[in-house]
Amino acid sequence: LPPAAARELAAAVGAALDNVRRHAGEEARAWILVEDEPGAIVVTVRDDGPGIPEGRLAEAEGEGRLGVAQSIRGRLRDLGGSAEVISVPGQGTEVELTVPKSAEGARGKAEKR
């Protein structure tokens, strides 16, 4: 990845790990998986915390708390990638971050941050 795109991806991973620390509880564990796919880099951050209650992310956005919306999804969208949050109450949360390797157009957007 271009250096600016790599920095933005690392910042999104950091935001996901911050959420684990803040919301999953002291006993929760987190795992990071990095996959070098032919056309993209995929980073998965998974935890074994309590999970996110249904509708909580939308509620947080409505309250002006935009951590997931901006620190994670916004960063990946600016790179031409995506962020998917999968959470099952009682079973933890998984955040899958995908950044295309051909992030040419994303380079300029990431450098503006």
C-alpha positions in Angstrom: 0.0 0.0 0.0 1.1 3.6 -0.5 2.5 4.9 2.9 -0.5 7.3 3.4 -3.0 4.5 2.9 -1.0 2.2 5.2 -1.1 4.9 7.9 -4.9 5.3 7.5 -5.4 1.5 7.7 -3.2 1.4 10.9 -5.2 4.2 12.4 -8.5 2.4 11.7 -7.1 -0.8 13.3 -6.0 1.3 16.3 -9.6 2.7 16.6 -11.0 -0.8 16.5 -8.6 -1.9 19.3 -9.5 1.3 21.3 -13.2 0.2 21.1 -12.2 -3.3 22.4 -10.4 -1.7 25.3 -13.3 0.7 26.1 -16.3 -1.5 25.5 -15.4 -5.2 25.7 -14.3 -5.3 29.3 -11.1 -6.0 31.1 -11.2 -9.8 30.5 -11.8 -9.5 26.8 -9.1 -10.7 24.4 -8.6 -9.3 20.9 -7.0 -10.9 17.8 -5.7 -9.3 14.6 -5.5 -11.2 11.3 -3.8 -9.6 8.3 -4.4 -11.1 4.9 -2.5 -10.1 1.8 -5.0 -10.9 -0.9 -4.3 -10.4 -4.7 -6.2 -7.2 -4.9 -6.5 -6.0 -1.4 -5.2 -6.0 2.2 -7.8 -7.3 4.7 -7.3 -6.7 8.4 -9.7 -8.4 10.8 -9.9 -7.3 14.5 -12.0 -9.7 16.5 -12.7 -9.8 20.2 -14.5 -12.1 22.7 -16.3 -9.4 24.5 -20.0 -9.0 25.1 -20.8 -7.8 21.5 -22.6 -4.7 20.4 -26.4 -4.6 21.2 -28.6 -4.4 18.1 -29.0 -0.8 16.9 -26.3 0.6 19.3 -24.0 1.9 16.5 -26.8 3.8 14.8 -27.8 5.2 18.2 -24.3 6.3 18.9 -24.1 8.1 15.5 -27.4 9.8 16.3 -25.9 11.0 19.6 -22.9 12.5 17.7 -20.5 9.7 18.8 -18.9 9.0 15.5 -16.0 6.7 16.4 -17.0 3.8 14.2 -18.6 6.0 11.5 -15.5 8.2 11.0 -12.5 6.7 12.7 -13.1 3.4 11.1 -15.6 3.4 8.2 -14.8 6.9 7.1 -11.0 6.2 6.8 -11.6 3.1 4.8 -14.2 4.7 2.5 -11.6 7.5 1.8 -9.2 4.8 0.7 -11.8 3.2 -1.6 -12.2 0.3 0.8 -14.7 -0.8 3.3 -15.3 -1.7 6.9 -17.8 -4.3 8.0 -18.8 -4.7 11.7 -20.3 -8.0 12.7 -21.4 -8.4 16.3 -23.5 -10.9 18.1 -24.5 -10.0 21.7 -22.7 -12.4 24.0 -20.3 -13.6 21.3 -18.0 -10.6 20.6 -17.4 -8.3 17.7 -15.5 -8.6 14.4 -14.4 -5.6 12.4 -13.2 -6.4 8.8 -11.2 -3.7 7.1 -10.5 -4.0 3.4 -8.3 -1.7 1.4 -7.7 -2.2 -2.3 -4.0 -2.4 -3.3 -4.7 -0.2 -6.3 -5.7 2.7 -4.0 -4.2 5.3 -6.4 -7.2 7.7 -6.0 -7.2 7.1 -2.3 -3.6 8.3 -1.9 -4.5 11.9 -2.3 -7.5 11.7 0.1 -5.5 9.9 2.8 -2.6 12.5 2.5 -5.1 15.3 3.2 -6.0 13.9 6.6 
